[in-house]
Amino acid sequence: MRLDQITLNLVRLPLVHPFQTSSSRKEHLEHILVRVATDDGVVGWGECASPADPFYCPETTETCWHILHDFLAPMVLGRKWTTIEELTGCYRLVKGNAFARAGLEMACWDALARSQEKPLHELLGGTRTEILSGVSLGIEPDVEVLLDRIGQFLDEGYRRIKLKIGPGHDVDVVRRVRQRCPAIPLQVDANSAYTLADLATLKQLDAFDLLLIEQPLAHDDIIDHARLQAGLMTPICLDESIHSAADARKALDLGACRVINIKVSRLGGLLEAKRVHDQCHTRGVPVWCGGMHEFGIGRAANVAIASLPGFTLPGDVSGSDKYYRRDIVDPPILAVGGAIAVPDSPGSGVEPVEDEIRAHTLRTATLHPKA
Ligand SMILES: [Mg+2]
């Protein structure tokens, strides 16, 4: 295959409900949709789901645009490749910038699957026909509002609840949720908001039978997490700290976590996500699929990777109607009874609605191979 054209579209969609984490509040999201076209006339789509601010990771929407436009696209346009390993080899000199790399790589997986007329999950080695879907709830200043929202999602059939926590919004909130929902699988995500000095607070969370505590300590730490895990009964799950299969190996070898959140964007694409999955599966370490509130294109890629056998915990991949009134793909990705069907049509299994994308596009750029 050879990429003859890459189009970047900066697309803004409003959120149905504002989302608050320990570090930021969002009312709409701007993601870059990457459209690739091959010399055989095959088109693939990817999504670069970076936050606009550098509060989750160092990347932002604008750094992704810069890296895609000025480095990644020129490095792959006009080059021949037959496997994703060969494709990613074209830009192996680019360090970091995982979200930017993931957007381009995802589009190439979609194009590769479509050119072979196979569903993406089949290329990845997926075995599930549906994935179990949980919801992730942001920090709500009013706990009653949070409890009402949880009740609503449980009524819709979601099978696991994840709460964002932060200092001052942790033990009491979790206690009230646990009192209201004694049996629901429950986990919390701190997005790096604590330090080892908070051990006493974090130990109190052991009382609530949580599935896991996600990324309690620094975004770039493994060592302190190993010390914390030794003092907690609840499994630690690492998110922000894991950028590669090598990071996952080090974290597991050191005992820094017992679960890993696999996020396609954070790992620079589906290939590295699969490598982390394969390693954890071999070691018997459970994984689940995290998300970045993707639009339908990135969400479809999450569904495909979450169909692999080691994804034994419900993930954050929920129906897109939870976030967006109208998504930019057809059919929309919906959770029914807490599960999302893994589509069997070629490629990612969804078709971008180009009119809808155009209506929400803030900026676009089309690149071709240098003559
Ligand atoms: Mg997280």
Boltz pocket constraint, residues with backbone or C-beta under 6 A from the ligand:
constraints:
  - pocket:
      binder: B
      contacts: [[A, 189], [A, 191], [A, 214], [A, 215], [A, 239], [A, 240], [A, 261], [A, 290]]
      max_distance: 6.0
